Amino acid sequence: MKKIRILLLLLFVQTYAVANINDTTQQKIIWKFDLDREIDAVAARIVSKNISAAEQKNADYILMRLNTYGGALDAADSIRTRILNCTIPVIVFIDNQAASAGALISIACDSIYMHSGGSIGAATVVDQNGQVLPDKYQSFMRSMMRATAEAHGKKTIYKDDKAIEVWHRNPQIAEAMVDQTIYIKGVVDSGKILTFTTQEAIANNYCEGNAENINQVLEKANITNYQILEYKPTAADGIINFLLSPIVQALLIMLMFGGIYFELQTPGVGFPLCAAAFGAVLYFAPLYVEGLAENWEIIVFVIGIILLLVEIFVLPGWGIAGISGIILIVVGLTMSLIDNNVFHYEGGFDLKVVIKPLALVITSVLMSGIGIIYFGKKVLSSRLLNISLQTELGANEGFVSVETAEKSFVGISGITITPLNPSGKVMVENDVYTAIAEYGFIEKGETIIITRFETGQLYCEKKKTE
């Protein structure tokens, strides 16, 4: 009986040992991707997609090769929040530069490795021309850099046989990358924005080591027996990334406003309205798919369009509906460009992240207005929109000017093709004109008679039935 117990014990020990050997020989999964571009909505999408894919594959580590000179603050905050909330350890390999927004993203990672000649820092908030913005714009960035460094917690070191707790990443150093007034003895002088070289970052615990390639990064991180997986972009990814480009978004906004304007000028044609709707779908669809545009933001935009139409067709001249509509349209377009999570930070609410998206929307609207003024007359005079072409033909050839023709309309009947409240569109002799009702409002489809022509404007009244 004793021998049987000994044999069973030996069998258990052998089985346990074999199981442990199998565990130690199991390959670790490294999910690798590159972020070698400006930090913007596309960059945020790349990071989010790769982290999600790594989580689905149950990866042991995520390895990001980074090289950037910075970019948009809201996109950088979205990336750093995604990294901080990731349950998989994230290793960043700074292959060259991690400036500005790149520094924030790097500090969010669990481990930092840098290529020889690389740098990290210089996270001051600047405008489009590279000029440093006032201190109120730096406050949010300082707090974000500090909080990101603090998120890695403290570690215990021993000095003179005493245990001392120190920050894994010194928050004051992170702030010094933004604020030139911060002085840290032996690290940075007052009046200078902090930027670390590879060796300086290692010396100040902002880099775990120097590496020349991915294999060296994994070697210095003590990761062996691994397989590297990478995300393969699809055709849909390429289309969405293209539509998320700020230039494309600006063009789509211009298409929306231009289409709405020309449809109002030529009601019933349909093509401008279809173009505007197409632009709206291409603008909101990728933002909605990526979780940036929420239902309420799209609803705000639609309500804005409705109020603008009410101002034009129902309550012309009042102004309240039109102004409210324009404001809601701008709000809907702007908010759809922003990750809503960035507004709630350390219990606060900061509007600084709205500046760049708002500037994009307003600039696009203004450019649309300029385009409408410049091209409007040419487009409206083309036969494509059922208006006579601008051609210099004399009266001796059987043609008269538009002004002469419109003066000759006095006393002629027509039909309203939109309500006159008091202005709208009427059809006279198979052509569409803008007209103003002499008295009250006139419904769509009513027969009218032209009463006068003054200062380039037709006036009419409802034709009395006999």
DRENDONU-556021 format. One line per 10 residues: number of its first residue (from 1); their letters; for each residue x, y, z of C-alpha. Coordinates in Angstrom, 2 decimals. Example, Ala and Ser with C-alpha at 12.3 -4.5 7.8 and 13.67 -1.06 7.14 Angstrom:
BEGIN
1	as	12.30:-4.50:7.80 ~ 13.67:-1.06:7.14
This chain:
BEGIN
1	mkkirillll	0.00:0.00:0.00 ~ 2.87:2.34:0.81 ~ 4.50:1.63:-2.56 ~ 1.27:2.47:-4.38 ~ 1.09:5.85:-2.58 ~ 4.70:6.60:-3.54 ~ 3.99:5.71:-7.19 ~ 0.90:7.96:-7.23 ~ 2.89:10.84:-5.72 ~ 5.66:10.44:-8.32
11	lfvqtyavan	3.06:10.36:-11.11 ~ 1.47:13.59:-9.81 ~ 4.85:15.35:-9.57 ~ 5.77:14.27:-13.08 ~ 2.43:15.45:-14.50 ~ 2.76:18.83:-12.72 ~ 6.32:19.25:-14.02 ~ 5.30:18.48:-17.59 ~ 2.40:20.95:-17.34 ~ 4.77:23.66:-16.12
21	indttqqkii	7.20:22.94:-18.94 ~ 4.37:23.29:-21.45 ~ 3.33:26.61:-19.88 ~ 6.83:28.05:-20.07 ~ 7.23:27.03:-23.71 ~ 3.91:28.60:-24.79 ~ 4.49:31.46:-27.21 ~ 3.55:34.96:-26.13 ~ 1.47:36.99:-28.58 ~ 2.88:40.43:-29.44
31	wkfdldreid	0.44:42.70:-31.27 ~ 2.46:45.25:-33.25 ~ 1.39:48.33:-35.20 ~ 2.94:51.55:-36.50 ~ 1.87:55.11:-35.77 ~ 4.07:57.10:-38.11 ~ 1.94:60.16:-38.86 ~ 0.34:63.34:-37.54 ~ -1.91:62.77:-34.53 ~ -5.46:63.28:-35.78
41	avaarivskn	-8.77:61.45:-36.02 ~ -7.23:58.87:-38.36 ~ -4.41:58.21:-35.87 ~ -6.94:57.78:-33.07 ~ -8.83:55.29:-35.22 ~ -5.64:53.32:-35.96 ~ -4.81:53.01:-32.25 ~ -8.36:52.09:-31.25 ~ -8.67:49.46:-33.99 ~ -5.35:47.83:-33.06
51	isaaeqknad	-6.06:47.74:-29.32 ~ -9.47:46.18:-29.98 ~ -7.89:43.60:-32.30 ~ -5.20:42.79:-29.69 ~ -7.88:42.28:-27.05 ~ -9.79:39.93:-29.35 ~ -6.63:37.89:-29.92 ~ -5.86:37.81:-26.18 ~ -2.42:39.28:-26.88 ~ 0.13:39.34:-24.07
61	yilmrlntyg	1.65:42.66:-25.15 ~ 0.92:45.53:-27.54 ~ 3.94:47.06:-29.25 ~ 3.49:50.46:-30.93 ~ 6.24:51.88:-33.14 ~ 5.83:55.65:-32.86 ~ 7.23:58.52:-34.88 ~ 5.35:61.83:-34.82 ~ 5.83:65.56:-34.38 ~ 2.41:65.93:-32.73
71	galdaadsir	-1.06:66.94:-33.83 ~ -4.57:67.54:-32.51 ~ -5.06:67.65:-28.73 ~ -8.47:65.96:-28.73 ~ -7.17:63.04:-30.82 ~ -4.11:62.71:-28.57 ~ -6.30:62.65:-25.47 ~ -8.53:60.01:-27.03 ~ -5.46:57.84:-27.74 ~ -3.88:58.25:-24.32
81	trilnctipv	-7.22:57.45:-22.61 ~ -7.57:54.29:-24.72 ~ -4.05:53.21:-23.78 ~ -4.48:53.92:-20.06 ~ -7.71:51.90:-20.00 ~ -6.19:48.97:-21.89 ~ -5.72:45.83:-19.77 ~ -2.86:44.60:-22.00 ~ 0.61:46.09:-21.28 ~ 1.46:48.63:-23.99
91	ivfidnqaas	5.09:49.10:-25.06 ~ 6.03:52.07:-27.23 ~ 9.15:52.13:-29.39 ~ 9.99:55.74:-30.28 ~ 11.70:55.16:-33.60 ~ 12.60:58.82:-34.03 ~ 10.44:61.56:-32.54 ~ 7.68:61.74:-29.91 ~ 7.06:65.47:-29.81 ~ 4.07:67.33:-28.41
101	agalisiacd	1.03:65.02:-28.63 ~ 3.47:62.15:-29.25 ~ 5.01:62.74:-25.82 ~ 1.59:62.51:-24.16 ~ 0.86:59.23:-25.94 ~ 4.27:57.80:-25.04 ~ 3.91:58.63:-21.34 ~ 0.55:56.83:-21.30 ~ 2.27:53.56:-22.30 ~ 3.51:51.06:-19.71
111	siymhsggsi	7.06:50.93:-21.11 ~ 9.05:53.31:-23.31 ~ 12.01:52.34:-25.50 ~ 13.81:54.82:-27.74 ~ 15.97:54.64:-30.83 ~ 19.42:56.27:-30.73 ~ 19.02:59.92:-31.69 ~ 15.34:59.95:-30.71 ~ 13.65:62.57:-28.53 ~ 10.55:63.02:-26.38
121	gaatvvdqng	8.96:66.21:-25.07 ~ 8.15:69.73:-26.30 ~ 4.43:69.39:-25.57 ~ 3.50:73.08:-25.52 ~ 0.15:73.88:-27.16 ~ 0.62:75.95:-30.33 ~ -1.63:77.35:-33.06 ~ -1.65:76.51:-36.76 ~ 1.37:78.75:-37.33 ~ 3.42:77.16:-34.55
131	qvlpdkyqsf	3.01:80.15:-32.21 ~ 2.69:79.33:-28.50 ~ -0.82:79.99:-27.24 ~ -1.57:81.89:-23.98 ~ -1.32:80.16:-20.61 ~ -5.04:79.39:-20.42 ~ -4.52:77.01:-23.34 ~ -1.55:75.33:-21.64 ~ -3.43:74.61:-18.40 ~ -5.39:71.67:-19.80
141	mrsmmratae	-2.27:70.15:-21.39 ~ -0.28:70.51:-18.15 ~ -2.92:68.74:-16.12 ~ -3.25:66.00:-18.73 ~ 0.52:65.38:-18.85 ~ 0.72:65.37:-15.04 ~ -2.23:63.01:-14.60 ~ -0.90:60.64:-17.27 ~ 2.44:60.37:-15.49 ~ 0.71:59.89:-12.13
151	ahgkktiykd	-1.42:57.07:-13.60 ~ 1.65:54.78:-13.52 ~ 1.85:55.10:-9.75 ~ 4.87:54.92:-7.48 ~ 7.64:52.43:-6.91 ~ 9.83:51.67:-3.91 ~ 13.58:52.32:-4.01 ~ 16.16:51.90:-1.29 ~ 18.51:54.68:-0.37 ~ 20.85:54.42:2.63
161	dkaievwhrn	19.01:51.22:3.63 ~ 15.74:53.15:3.72 ~ 12.70:52.36:1.56 ~ 11.51:55.44:-0.33 ~ 8.47:55.71:-2.57 ~ 9.01:57.65:-5.79 ~ 6.91:58.19:-8.90 ~ 7.54:55.73:-11.70 ~ 7.25:58.75:-14.06 ~ 7.90:62.07:-12.31
171	pqiaeamvdq	4.75:64.23:-12.91 ~ 6.77:67.42:-12.58 ~ 8.97:66.37:-15.49 ~ 5.86:65.74:-17.59 ~ 4.63:69.25:-16.78 ~ 8.03:70.72:-17.66 ~ 7.52:69.42:-21.20 ~ 4.64:71.93:-21.44 ~ 5.50:74.73:-19.01 ~ 8.75:76.66:-19.49
181	tiyikgvvds	8.50:78.25:-16.02 ~ 9.12:74.93:-14.23 ~ 12.63:74.45:-12.84 ~ 13.93:71.01:-11.88 ~ 17.46:70.89:-10.56 ~ 19.73:68.91:-12.81 ~ 16.98:68.35:-15.34 ~ 15.73:71.60:-16.85 ~ 16.37:75.31:-16.35 ~ 13.54:77.81:-15.97
191	gkiltfttqe	12.59:79.43:-19.26 ~ 13.13:76.29:-21.37 ~ 10.64:73.70:-22.58 ~ 11.87:70.23:-21.65 ~ 12.82:67.75:-24.36 ~ 14.74:64.56:-23.57 ~ 17.24:62.77:-25.75 ~ 17.30:58.98:-25.48 ~ 20.01:58.92:-22.81 ~ 18.46:61.80:-20.85
201	aiannycegn	15.10:60.01:-20.87 ~ 16.75:56.83:-19.55 ~ 18.55:58.77:-16.81 ~ 15.28:60.36:-15.65 ~ 13.12:57.20:-15.76 ~ 11.22:58.32:-18.87 ~ 12.62:55.48:-20.94 ~ 13.27:51.84:-20.07 ~ 16.13:51.48:-22.54 ~ 17.76:52.18:-25.89
211	aeninqvlek	16.89:49.89:-28.83 ~ 17.64:49.99:-32.54 ~ 14.80:47.75:-33.74 ~ 11.73:45.79:-32.65 ~ 13.71:42.65:-31.78 ~ 15.97:44.61:-29.45 ~ 12.94:46.17:-27.77 ~ 11.51:42.74:-26.98 ~ 14.91:41.46:-25.88 ~ 15.42:44.35:-23.44
221	anitnyqile	11.84:43.88:-22.18 ~ 12.81:40.25:-21.36 ~ 10.19:38.87:-23.72 ~ 11.21:35.62:-25.37 ~ 9.48:32.86:-27.31 ~ 6.93:35.14:-28.99 ~ 5.02:35.55:-32.21 ~ 4.25:38.97:-33.70 ~ 0.80:39.68:-35.13 ~ -0.22:42.79:-37.06
231	ykptaadgii	-3.52:44.31:-38.13 ~ -4.20:44.13:-41.85 ~ -6.11:47.25:-43.01 ~ -9.16:46.58:-45.18 ~ -10.55:48.56:-48.11 ~ -13.22:49.93:-45.73 ~ -10.45:51.21:-43.43 ~ -8.91:53.09:-46.35 ~ -12.24:54.71:-47.26 ~ -13.02:55.71:-43.66
241	nfllspivqa	-9.51:57.10:-43.11 ~ -9.87:59.11:-46.33 ~ -13.23:60.55:-45.24 ~ -11.80:61.44:-41.81 ~ -9.19:63.70:-43.40 ~ -9.76:67.35:-42.37 ~ -9.48:68.49:-46.00 ~ -12.15:66.02:-47.13 ~ -14.39:66.97:-44.20 ~ -14.08:70.64:-45.14
251	llimlmfggi	-15.03:69.86:-48.75 ~ -18.06:67.85:-47.60 ~ -19.26:70.76:-45.43 ~ -18.93:73.07:-48.43 ~ -20.86:70.57:-50.54 ~ -23.69:70.49:-47.98 ~ -24.10:74.25:-47.77 ~ -23.65:74.78:-51.50 ~ -26.22:72.11:-52.31 ~ -28.78:73.56:-49.91
261	yfelqtpgvg	-28.31:77.07:-51.32 ~ -28.67:76.10:-54.97 ~ -31.68:73.91:-54.21 ~ -33.40:76.87:-52.56 ~ -32.59:79.03:-55.56 ~ -33.92:76.46:-58.02 ~ -36.65:74.49:-56.19 ~ -37.76:71.33:-57.89 ~ -34.48:70.60:-59.69 ~ -33.43:68.07:-57.04
271	fplcaaafga	-29.79:67.61:-58.01 ~ -28.35:70.20:-55.54 ~ -30.42:68.71:-52.70 ~ -29.15:65.20:-53.54 ~ -25.58:66.51:-53.54 ~ -26.11:68.11:-50.12 ~ -27.62:64.90:-48.72 ~ -24.76:62.87:-50.18 ~ -22.24:65.21:-48.53 ~ -24.02:64.90:-45.17
281	vlyfaplyve	-23.99:61.08:-45.35 ~ -20.28:60.97:-46.22 ~ -19.54:63.46:-43.42 ~ -21.47:61.80:-40.59 ~ -21.25:58.09:-41.55 ~ -17.55:57.48:-40.73 ~ -17.80:59.62:-37.59 ~ -20.83:57.63:-36.43 ~ -19.17:54.29:-37.19 ~ -16.10:55.32:-35.20
291	glaenweiiv	-18.19:56.43:-32.22 ~ -17.35:60.14:-32.52 ~ -20.73:61.33:-33.81 ~ -23.55:60.45:-31.43 ~ -27.28:60.42:-32.11 ~ -27.93:63.72:-30.36 ~ -25.27:65.51:-32.45 ~ -26.84:64.36:-35.71 ~ -30.30:65.33:-34.40 ~ -29.00:68.81:-33.51
301	fvigiilllv	-27.71:69.18:-37.09 ~ -31.05:68.09:-38.58 ~ -33.00:70.46:-36.31 ~ -30.69:73.26:-37.44 ~ -31.48:72.51:-41.10 ~ -35.22:72.49:-40.33 ~ -35.04:75.85:-38.53 ~ -33.11:77.32:-41.45 ~ -35.81:76.15:-43.88 ~ -38.51:77.56:-41.57
311	eifvlpgwgi	-36.74:80.92:-41.67 ~ -36.68:80.88:-45.47 ~ -40.17:79.59:-46.26 ~ -42.36:80.16:-43.20 ~ -41.07:83.11:-41.18 ~ -38.90:85.19:-43.55 ~ -37.49:88.34:-42.02 ~ -37.85:87.31:-38.38 ~ -34.24:86.09:-38.06 ~ -34.62:84.06:-34.84
321	agisgiiliv	-35.22:80.71:-36.54 ~ -32.47:81.30:-39.09 ~ -29.83:82.33:-36.56 ~ -30.79:79.45:-34.25 ~ -30.62:77.06:-37.20 ~ -27.15:78.18:-38.23 ~ -25.89:77.87:-34.65 ~ -27.30:74.35:-34.30 ~ -25.83:73.30:-37.65 ~ -22.37:74.51:-36.61
331	vgltmslidn	-22.72:72.84:-33.19 ~ -23.79:69.53:-34.75 ~ -20.95:69.54:-37.28 ~ -18.35:70.54:-34.67 ~ -19.37:68.17:-31.88 ~ -19.43:65.25:-34.30 ~ -15.67:65.71:-34.80 ~ -14.91:65.37:-31.10 ~ -14.66:62.33:-28.85 ~ -17.17:63.29:-26.13
341	nvfhyeggfd	-15.08:61.62:-23.43 ~ -12.45:64.38:-23.60 ~ -14.83:66.93:-22.05 ~ -14.90:65.21:-18.68 ~ -11.44:65.24:-17.26 ~ -10.57:65.08:-13.55 ~ -14.13:66.18:-12.80 ~ -13.81:69.26:-15.01 ~ -15.19:70.46:-18.31 ~ -12.81:72.03:-20.80
351	lkvvikplal	-13.77:73.65:-24.10 ~ -10.24:74.07:-25.44 ~ -10.48:70.83:-27.38 ~ -13.31:72.41:-29.40 ~ -11.12:75.12:-30.92 ~ -9.62:73.18:-33.84 ~ -12.84:71.36:-34.91 ~ -14.82:74.61:-34.58 ~ -12.23:76.44:-36.68 ~ -12.51:73.73:-39.35
361	vitsvlmsgi	-16.31:74.02:-39.49 ~ -16.46:77.83:-39.48 ~ -13.70:78.11:-42.09 ~ -15.53:75.60:-44.30 ~ -18.82:77.51:-43.93 ~ -17.11:80.80:-44.81 ~ -15.38:79.23:-47.81 ~ -18.74:77.82:-48.87 ~ -20.25:81.31:-48.66 ~ -17.43:82.76:-50.75
371	giiyfgkkvl	-17.85:79.99:-53.30 ~ -21.60:80.57:-53.47 ~ -21.10:84.30:-54.12 ~ -18.43:83.68:-56.75 ~ -19.97:80.73:-58.59 ~ -23.64:81.29:-57.80 ~ -24.41:83.55:-60.72 ~ -22.60:81.29:-63.18 ~ -24.28:78.12:-61.96 ~ -27.75:79.62:-61.75
381	ssrllnislq	-27.38:80.95:-65.28 ~ -26.65:77.51:-66.75 ~ -29.26:75.36:-68.47 ~ -28.39:72.58:-66.03 ~ -30.56:74.39:-63.50 ~ -33.23:75.37:-66.03 ~ -32.21:79.05:-66.22 ~ -31.39:80.89:-69.45 ~ -27.70:81.07:-70.40 ~ -25.89:84.37:-70.15
391	telganegfv	-25.38:85.21:-73.82 ~ -25.00:88.64:-75.34 ~ -27.73:88.69:-77.98 ~ -29.20:91.95:-79.23 ~ -32.81:92.98:-79.72 ~ -32.28:93.01:-83.51 ~ -31.75:89.23:-83.23 ~ -35.08:88.78:-81.52 ~ -33.82:88.81:-77.93 ~ -34.37:91.24:-75.10
401	svetaeksfv	-32.58:91.66:-71.77 ~ -33.80:89.90:-68.63 ~ -34.73:93.25:-67.09 ~ -36.79:94.21:-70.12 ~ -38.46:90.80:-70.15 ~ -39.36:91.01:-66.48 ~ -40.82:94.50:-66.90 ~ -42.97:93.12:-69.67 ~ -44.36:90.52:-67.23 ~ -46.57:93.12:-65.56
411	gisgititpl	-50.16:91.96:-65.97 ~ -49.16:88.39:-66.92 ~ -50.33:85.41:-64.90 ~ -48.10:82.78:-63.28 ~ -48.12:80.01:-60.68 ~ -46.44:79.90:-57.27 ~ -44.09:76.92:-57.01 ~ -43.25:77.72:-53.37 ~ -45.28:79.57:-50.73 ~ -44.80:83.35:-50.82
421	npsgkvmven	-44.19:84.38:-47.18 ~ -44.00:87.06:-48.51 ~ -41.16:86.07:-50.90 ~ -40.76:82.83:-52.79 ~ -40.58:81.33:-56.26 ~ -43.05:81.72:-59.10 ~ -43.17:80.32:-62.62 ~ -43.94:82.78:-65.39 ~ -43.92:81.63:-69.01 ~ -42.08:78.42:-68.08
431	dvytaiaeyg	-39.25:80.23:-66.24 ~ -38.71:80.44:-62.49 ~ -38.33:83.82:-60.77 ~ -38.18:85.21:-57.25 ~ -41.27:87.23:-56.40 ~ -42.80:89.05:-53.43 ~ -46.48:89.00:-52.51 ~ -48.05:92.46:-52.41 ~ -50.52:91.49:-49.68 ~ -50.20:88.76:-47.05
441	fiekgetiii	-49.15:85.21:-47.87 ~ -49.86:83.15:-50.97 ~ -49.90:79.35:-50.86 ~ -48.01:77.08:-53.23 ~ -49.85:76.22:-56.46 ~ -51.92:79.41:-56.54 ~ -52.40:81.45:-59.71 ~ -50.89:84.90:-59.39 ~ -50.66:88.00:-61.53 ~ -47.54:90.19:-61.79
451	trfetgqlyc	-48.40:93.68:-60.55 ~ -45.12:95.54:-60.88 ~ -41.35:95.33:-61.36 ~ -39.14:97.55:-59.20 ~ -35.41:97.53:-58.38 ~ -34.94:94.17:-60.07 ~ -37.76:92.52:-58.13 ~ -41.08:91.11:-59.27 ~ -44.19:91.80:-57.17 ~ -47.43:89.88:-57.48
461	ekkkte	-50.81:89.21:-55.94 ~ -53.23:86.32:-55.96 ~ -55.35:86.32:-59.09 ~ -59.01:86.90:-58.31 ~ -61.41:84.29:-59.56 ~ -64.32:85.55:-61.61
